[in-house]
Amino acid sequence: MKPHIDKVREQFDSEIDSYDVDVRRMLPWYDEMLDAVADAINVSGRFLDLGVGSGNISLKLLNKFSDCFIDAVDVSSGMLEVALK
């Protein structure tokens, strides 16, 4: 893998425990943004969540569409583990 990808992976792996708090500190309207994304999607189906992080957008979609399928991808295996819980 390319060195810059390794650095990105290491950074997100090191932030697993604080990611949700940190993202809300950096983006004060983060939850409203998640709601807006989920509200903008009106058809259930299969979704690709690139850079799934802790899975917040995927969770919103699963709560809205219980029959949907989500392909979750993240460079950080640690973040992907969190998202899958």
C-alpha positions as CSV (number, residue, x, y, z in Angstrom):
1,M,0.0,0.0,0.0
2,K,1.2,3.6,-0.6
3,P,2.8,5.4,2.4
4,H,0.2,8.2,2.5
5,I,-2.6,5.6,2.8
6,D,-0.7,3.9,5.6
7,K,-0.6,7.3,7.4
8,V,-4.3,7.9,6.9
9,R,-5.0,4.4,8.2
10,E,-2.8,4.9,11.3
11,Q,-4.4,8.2,12.0
12,F,-8.0,6.9,12.0
13,D,-6.9,3.7,13.9
14,S,-5.5,5.9,16.6
15,E,-8.8,7.9,16.8
16,I,-11.3,5.1,17.1
17,D,-12.3,5.8,20.7
18,S,-12.6,9.6,20.3
19,Y,-13.8,9.8,16.7
20,D,-17.5,10.5,17.3
21,V,-16.8,13.1,19.9
22,D,-14.1,14.7,17.8
23,V,-16.2,14.9,14.6
24,R,-19.0,16.6,16.5
25,R,-16.6,19.1,18.0
26,M,-15.2,19.9,14.5
27,L,-18.6,19.9,12.8
28,P,-21.1,21.3,15.3
29,W,-24.1,20.4,13.0
30,Y,-22.8,16.9,12.3
31,D,-26.0,15.2,13.5
32,E,-28.2,17.6,11.4
33,M,-26.0,16.8,8.4
34,L,-26.6,13.0,9.0
35,D,-30.3,13.7,9.2
36,A,-30.2,15.7,6.0
37,V,-28.4,12.9,4.1
38,A,-30.9,10.3,5.3
39,D,-33.9,12.6,4.5
40,A,-32.6,13.2,1.0
41,I,-32.7,9.5,0.2
42,N,-36.2,8.3,-0.5
43,V,-35.7,4.8,-2.0
44,S,-34.4,1.8,-0.2
45,G,-31.9,-0.4,-1.8
46,R,-28.2,-1.1,-1.8
47,F,-25.9,1.7,-0.6
48,L,-22.1,2.1,-0.7
49,D,-20.7,4.0,2.3
50,L,-17.2,4.9,1.4
51,G,-15.2,6.0,4.4
52,V,-17.8,4.5,6.7
53,G,-16.0,5.6,9.9
54,S,-18.0,4.6,12.9
55,G,-21.1,4.0,10.7
56,N,-23.2,6.9,11.6
57,I,-24.7,7.5,8.1
58,S,-25.2,3.8,7.6
59,L,-27.0,3.6,10.9
60,K,-29.3,6.4,9.9
61,L,-30.1,4.6,6.6
62,L,-30.7,1.3,8.3
63,N,-33.1,2.9,10.8
64,K,-35.0,4.5,7.9
65,F,-34.9,1.5,5.6
66,S,-34.8,-1.7,7.5
67,D,-34.6,-3.7,4.3
68,C,-31.7,-1.9,2.8
69,F,-28.2,-3.4,2.3
70,I,-25.1,-1.4,3.0
71,D,-21.6,-2.0,1.6
72,A,-19.3,-0.4,4.1
73,V,-15.7,0.4,3.2
74,D,-13.0,2.1,5.2
75,V,-9.2,2.3,5.0
76,S,-9.1,1.7,8.8
77,S,-10.0,-1.8,9.8
78,G,-10.5,-0.5,13.3
79,M,-13.2,2.0,12.2
80,L,-14.8,-0.7,10.1
81,E,-15.1,-2.9,13.2
82,V,-16.8,-0.1,15.1
83,A,-19.2,0.4,12.2
84,L,-20.1,-3.2,12.1
85,K,-21.2,-3.3,15.8
